[in-house]
Amino acid sequence: MQTALRKMGNSTGLIVPRTMLSEIGVTTGAAMDLKVEDGKLIATPLRHPREGWAEAAAAVAAAEEDPDEAAWAGFGNDGDDELTW
């Protein structure tokens, strides 16, 4: 697809079709990281690495199990037997 750069106030804008935006999972107004590599302009959506952590923490807090006990449960200990070293 070809598009043209357009003057937008004191800046220059690039019109990106909505179908392309949805293909990379962003909408109008999304924060993007821009960089130039080998003479190409690369736009990458900014992802927030901690996005969704608050909801996950709330789910853990709402669970009746102690999160530490739940983590140790994956090791096969049922908690009734003492471990010997």
C-alpha positions in Angstrom: 0.0 0.0 0.0 1.2 3.5 -0.7 0.3 6.7 1.2 1.5 10.2 1.2 2.9 12.3 4.0 0.6 15.2 4.9 1.2 18.6 6.6 -0.5 18.7 10.0 0.1 22.0 11.7 3.8 22.4 12.2 4.3 18.6 11.8 4.0 16.0 9.1 1.6 13.1 9.4 1.3 9.7 7.9 -2.2 8.3 7.4 -2.4 4.6 8.4 -5.6 2.7 7.4 -7.7 1.4 10.2 -7.3 -2.2 8.9 -3.5 -1.9 9.3 -3.9 -0.5 12.9 -6.2 -3.4 13.9 -3.7 -5.8 12.4 -1.1 -4.7 14.9 -3.6 -4.3 17.7 -3.8 -0.6 18.1 -6.4 2.1 17.7 -6.2 5.9 17.0 -4.4 7.7 19.7 -2.1 4.7 20.7 1.4 5.5 21.8 4.0 4.4 19.2 7.8 4.0 19.3 9.4 5.4 16.2 12.9 4.6 15.0 14.9 4.6 11.8 16.8 1.4 10.7 18.6 1.1 7.4 16.7 4.1 6.0 13.3 2.7 7.0 10.9 4.2 9.5 9.7 1.6 11.9 6.6 2.3 14.1 6.1 -0.1 17.0 3.2 0.0 19.4 4.3 0.7 23.0 3.3 -2.1 25.3 3.2 -1.6 29.0 4.9 -4.7 30.6 2.9 -4.4 33.8 -0.5 -4.0 32.0 -3.0 -6.3 33.7 -0.9 -6.9 36.8 -3.4 -5.1 39.0 -6.2 -7.4 37.9 -4.0 -10.5 38.4 -3.0 -9.4 41.9 -6.6 -8.8 42.8 -7.5 -12.3 41.6 -4.7 -13.8 43.7 -5.8 -11.8 46.8 -9.4 -12.9 46.3 -8.4 -16.6 46.2 -8.9 -18.4 49.4 -5.5 -20.2 49.1 -2.4 -18.6 50.4 -0.4 -17.7 47.3 2.8 -19.1 48.8 1.1 -22.4 49.5 -0.4 -22.5 46.0 3.1 -22.0 44.6 4.6 -24.9 46.6 1.6 -27.2 45.7 3.2 -27.5 42.2 6.1 -29.4 43.7 4.0 -32.4 44.8 4.1 -31.8 48.5 0.7 -32.3 50.1 1.9 -30.5 53.3 1.2 -33.5 55.6 4.6 -35.2 55.4 7.7 -33.6 56.7 10.6 -33.3 54.3 13.9 -34.8 55.3 17.2 -33.6 54.1 
